[in-house]
Amino acid sequence: MKSVFKILFFIPRLIFSLIWSLFRTVIILVIITLLFFYFTSSSKADFGAAISEQIHKISTTFFSSDFNLRDTMSKLSTDNYEHEQGSRWDKNKATIYIASSDETFIKAYRTAIANWNATGSFTFNIVSNKAGANIIATDYSDAKTQAAGLAESETNAATNRISHVDVKLNRYYLLNENYGYSFDRIVHTAEHELGHAIGLNHDDSETSVMASSGSYYGIQDTDVAAVKKLYAK
């Protein structure tokens, strides 16, 4: 009887010991991997991108298909945009050419443009001539950045007036179902980047399409007020 009890107590301890050994091995491997990427990455941005990629691989390997990165990547930055305070177009209107060939992005850009135009604070005129457009709306794919989009502005240093903007949506995140971007969130991302094209900076003080992290909100009254204030002079 004593032998039976010993066996019964031995089996759980053995299982626990094996699980603990496996857990320690995994932790050690993770630490070694992180150190490797940290010392071999050329920048912190590259390091962050590498970590995100490894998280994605681990989640795909060890968890069921129902698990994805929607929760862990819910705070993915919309972009890292910065420009001179008060920079703007000469008037509250600009021409825009949609250069993307992806149907989802084309529809998202058109919807975002229509939403901004409906506010009456700024007017985007879609043109068919790329060479004559003030703004080029396109897309790109970059896993190394933590941004879902970007806006690259050219500004006259003497007048602080914007002369040209390239707006881009990142296919790597926005079209990957693992990151949880619905069509509405893609539209909000496009609205966010177009907000930068207008001259708006990030606004994390209240509910705003210009929030620096995520694209959970469309154009708000506070965004419209910010545009009207920027172009009041």
C-alpha positions as CSV (number, residue, x, y, z in Angstrom):
1,M,0.0,0.0,0.0
2,K,2.8,2.4,0.9
3,S,4.4,1.7,-2.5
4,V,1.1,2.7,-4.2
5,F,1.0,6.0,-2.3
6,K,4.6,6.7,-3.2
7,I,3.9,6.2,-6.8
8,L,0.8,8.3,-6.7
9,F,2.7,11.2,-5.1
10,F,5.8,10.7,-7.3
11,I,3.9,11.1,-10.6
12,P,2.5,14.6,-10.0
13,R,6.0,15.7,-8.7
14,L,7.6,14.3,-11.8
15,I,5.1,16.1,-14.1
16,F,5.6,19.4,-12.2
17,S,9.4,19.0,-12.4
18,L,9.2,18.4,-16.1
19,I,6.9,21.4,-16.7
20,W,9.2,23.6,-14.5
21,S,12.3,22.5,-16.4
22,L,10.6,23.2,-19.7
23,F,9.5,26.6,-18.5
24,R,13.0,27.6,-17.4
25,T,14.4,26.4,-20.7
26,V,11.9,28.6,-22.6
27,I,12.6,31.6,-20.5
28,I,16.4,31.2,-21.0
29,L,15.9,30.8,-24.8
30,V,13.7,34.0,-24.9
31,I,16.3,36.0,-22.9
32,I,19.1,34.8,-25.2
33,T,17.0,35.7,-28.3
34,L,16.2,39.1,-27.0
35,L,19.8,39.8,-26.2
36,F,20.8,38.6,-29.7
37,F,18.4,40.9,-31.4
38,Y,19.3,43.8,-29.1
39,F,23.0,43.7,-29.9
40,T,22.6,42.9,-33.6
41,S,19.9,45.5,-34.4
42,S,21.1,48.8,-35.8
43,S,18.5,50.8,-33.9
44,K,15.9,50.6,-31.3
45,A,13.2,50.7,-34.0
46,D,14.8,47.6,-35.6
47,F,14.9,45.9,-32.2
48,G,11.2,46.6,-31.6
49,A,10.3,45.3,-35.0
50,A,12.3,42.2,-34.4
51,I,10.5,41.6,-31.1
52,S,7.1,42.1,-32.7
53,E,8.0,39.6,-35.4
54,Q,9.1,37.0,-32.9
55,I,5.9,37.5,-30.8
56,H,3.9,36.9,-34.0
57,K,5.9,33.7,-34.7
58,I,5.5,32.3,-31.2
59,S,1.8,33.0,-31.0
60,T,1.2,31.4,-34.4
61,T,3.2,28.3,-33.4
62,F,2.0,27.6,-29.8
63,F,-1.6,28.9,-29.8
64,S,-4.7,27.9,-31.6
65,S,-5.9,29.7,-34.8
66,D,-8.4,31.7,-32.7
67,F,-5.5,33.5,-31.0
68,N,-3.9,36.4,-32.9
69,L,-2.1,39.7,-32.1
70,R,-5.2,41.8,-31.9
71,D,-4.9,42.3,-28.1
72,T,-1.1,42.5,-27.9
73,M,-0.9,44.9,-30.9
74,S,-4.0,47.0,-29.9
75,K,-1.7,49.9,-29.1
76,L,0.2,49.9,-32.4
77,S,1.1,53.4,-33.3
78,T,-0.7,55.1,-36.1
79,D,2.5,56.8,-37.0
80,N,5.5,58.8,-35.6
81,Y,4.6,62.0,-37.3
82,E,6.1,65.3,-36.2
83,H,6.3,68.7,-38.0
84,E,6.6,72.4,-37.3
85,Q,3.8,73.7,-35.1
86,G,1.4,75.8,-37.2
87,S,2.5,74.5,-40.6
88,R,-0.4,74.5,-43.0
89,W,-1.4,75.0,-46.6
90,D,-2.0,78.5,-47.8
91,K,-5.7,77.9,-48.0
92,N,-7.9,75.1,-46.5
93,K,-7.9,73.0,-49.6
94,A,-5.6,70.8,-51.6
95,T,-5.6,68.5,-54.6
96,I,-5.0,64.8,-54.0
97,Y,-4.1,61.9,-56.2
98,I,-4.8,58.3,-55.1
99,A,-1.8,56.3,-56.3
100,S,-2.5,53.0,-54.5
101,S,-3.6,50.1,-56.6
102,D,-5.1,48.1,-53.7
103,E,-8.9,48.2,-53.9
104,T,-9.3,48.3,-50.1
105,F,-7.0,51.3,-49.8
106,I,-8.6,53.1,-52.7
107,K,-12.0,52.7,-51.1
108,A,-10.6,53.7,-47.7
109,Y,-8.9,56.8,-49.1
110,R,-12.1,57.9,-50.9
111,T,-14.2,57.4,-47.8
112,A,-11.7,59.3,-45.6
113,I,-11.6,62.2,-48.1
114,A,-15.4,62.3,-48.3
115,N,-15.5,62.4,-44.5
116,W,-13.1,65.2,-44.2
117,N,-14.8,67.2,-47.0
118,A,-18.2,66.7,-45.2
119,T,-16.9,68.6,-42.1
120,G,-16.5,71.8,-44.2
121,S,-13.2,72.5,-42.5
122,F,-10.9,71.4,-45.3
123,T,-11.5,70.4,-48.9
124,F,-9.6,67.6,-50.7
125,N,-10.1,67.6,-54.5
126,I,-9.3,64.2,-56.1
127,V,-7.4,64.7,-59.4
128,S,-6.4,62.3,-62.1
129,N,-3.1,63.9,-62.8
130,K,-0.4,62.8,-60.4
131,A,2.1,65.4,-61.4
132,G,-0.2,68.3,-60.5
133,A,-1.4,66.9,-57.1
134,N,-0.5,68.6,-53.8
135,I,-0.9,65.2,-52.0
136,I,-0.1,61.7,-53.1
137,A,-2.0,59.0,-51.3
138,T,-0.4,55.6,-51.7
139,D,0.7,52.5,-49.7
140,Y,3.8,50.6,-48.7
141,S,4.8,47.5,-46.7
142,D,7.3,47.8,-43.8
143,A,7.5,45.3,-40.9
144,K,10.4,47.1,-39.2
145,T,8.3,50.2,-38.3
146,Q,5.7,50.2,-35.6
147,A,3.5,52.6,-37.7
148,A,0.3,51.7,-39.5
149,G,0.8,54.7,-41.8
150,L,2.8,57.8,-42.4
151,A,2.7,61.3,-43.8
152,E,5.8,62.9,-45.3
153,S,5.4,66.7,-45.6
154,E,7.5,69.2,-47.4
155,T,7.2,72.7,-45.9
156,N,8.6,76.1,-46.9
157,A,10.8,77.0,-43.9
158,A,10.4,80.8,-44.6
159,T,6.6,80.8,-44.7
160,N,5.8,77.6,-42.7
161,R,3.4,76.6,-45.6
162,I,3.1,73.0,-46.7
163,S,4.0,72.5,-50.4
164,H,3.6,68.7,-50.8
165,V,2.7,65.6,-48.8
166,D,3.0,61.9,-49.4
167,V,0.5,59.9,-47.4
168,K,1.1,56.2,-47.1
169,L,-0.8,53.3,-45.5
170,N,1.2,50.3,-44.3
171,R,0.0,47.1,-45.9
172,Y,2.0,44.9,-43.5
173,Y,-0.3,45.8,-40.6
174,L,-3.5,47.1,-42.2
175,L,-4.1,44.1,-44.5
176,N,-2.9,41.4,-42.1
177,E,-5.9,40.0,-40.2
178,N,-3.7,39.1,-37.3
179,Y,-3.5,42.8,-36.4
180,G,-7.3,43.2,-36.2
181,Y,-7.8,46.1,-38.6
182,S,-11.4,46.3,-39.8
183,F,-12.2,48.4,-42.8
184,D,-13.5,51.1,-40.5
185,R,-10.1,51.2,-38.7
186,I,-8.3,51.4,-42.1
187,V,-10.5,54.4,-42.9
188,H,-9.7,56.0,-39.6
189,T,-6.0,55.5,-40.3
190,A,-6.4,57.2,-43.7
191,E,-8.3,60.0,-42.0
192,H,-5.5,60.3,-39.4
193,E,-2.8,60.6,-42.1
194,L,-4.9,63.1,-44.1
195,G,-5.2,65.1,-40.9
196,H,-1.4,65.3,-40.9
197,A,-1.6,66.3,-44.5
198,I,-3.8,69.2,-43.5
199,G,-1.3,70.2,-40.8
200,L,-2.6,68.6,-37.6
201,N,-0.3,67.1,-35.0
202,H,-1.2,64.2,-32.6
203,D,-3.8,64.8,-30.0
204,D,-3.9,62.4,-27.0
205,S,-5.7,64.8,-24.7
206,E,-9.2,63.8,-25.8
207,T,-11.1,61.5,-28.2
208,S,-9.7,62.3,-31.6
209,V,-8.9,60.8,-34.9
210,M,-5.4,62.3,-34.4
211,A,-4.7,60.1,-31.4
212,S,-1.1,58.8,-31.6
213,S,-1.9,55.2,-30.9
214,G,-4.5,53.2,-32.7
215,S,-7.3,54.2,-35.1
216,Y,-10.4,53.6,-33.1
217,Y,-12.1,56.9,-33.7
218,G,-13.2,58.8,-36.8
219,I,-13.1,62.5,-37.2
220,Q,-14.4,64.3,-34.1
221,D,-15.7,67.8,-33.4
222,T,-12.4,68.5,-31.7
223,D,-10.6,67.7,-34.9
224,V,-12.8,69.9,-37.0
225,A,-12.3,72.7,-34.5
226,A,-8.5,72.2,-34.7
227,V,-8.5,72.5,-38.5
228,K,-10.7,75.7,-38.4
229,K,-8.4,77.2,-35.8
230,L,-5.3,76.4,-37.9
231,Y,-6.8,78.0,-41.0
232,A,-8.5,81.0,-39.2
233,K,-5.8,83.4,-40.2
